[in-house]
């Protein structure tokens, strides 16, 4: 299962962009900027809930079985 499919199955918004940087706006007002490194193109995938800092998905295998998702969001559902 692809990360995108897993996220959509969990009803999580998936946003694609080809911008050279992405700004994550946290609920506490803090902004975190992630820059794409290769001419504005990146295959990086981040989880973000607005409360914790965005977390880059490191291991698609553990994400696919729900472990990485559960560690970040605290639940499988």
N, C-alpha and C positions, 0 to 999 in steps of 0.2 A: 504494500500500500504506500502511495506517495504521501509526503507530508501534507500537501494541499488537500488531498482526499480525506485524510485523517482529520484535519482541522475543520473542513466543511461538514464532516460527519458529526463533529462535536458542536456544530453551529457557531464556529468562530469565524469572524470576518477575515478574509484573505485579501491583502492589498498588494498589487504588483506596481512596480515603478522602475523607470529607467533614469531617474534623477541621480545626480552626482552625490547627493547626500539626502538623508532622511532624518527628520526631526520627530522624536518621540516626546509627546507632551504628557507629563505625569499629572495625576490628580492633585498633587501638592503644589503644582505650578512650575516645577522643575522641568527643564527641557534637556534632552540628551540627543546629540547629533551623531549619526553613524555615517561615515563617508564610504562610498563605493570606491574601490581601488583601481579598477580597470576601466578607464574611460567611461565612467558612469554606468557600467554594467556589472552586476554582481549576482551570483546565484545564491547568495546568503539568504537564509530564512531565520527570522526572529520570532520569538513568542513575546507578547507584550500584553499585560492586563491593566496598565495605567497606574498600578500601585507599586510594583517592583520594577527595577531596571529591566530593559529588554534583554532577553537572553538568546544568543545565537544557538541554533540547533546544531549540536556538535556531531551527533551520531544518529543517522537516519534509522539504523537498526533498532536502537533502544526507543526512538521516538515511535516507530511503527508498532511496537508492542505496548505502548502507552506509558512506559516508565519515565521517559523524559518529560512528557506532558504532565504526568501526575506529580513529579517533583516540582515543577514550576507552578502549576495551577492548584495543586493540592487535592485533586480529585480526578477520577477517570471520566466523570459525566459532565 
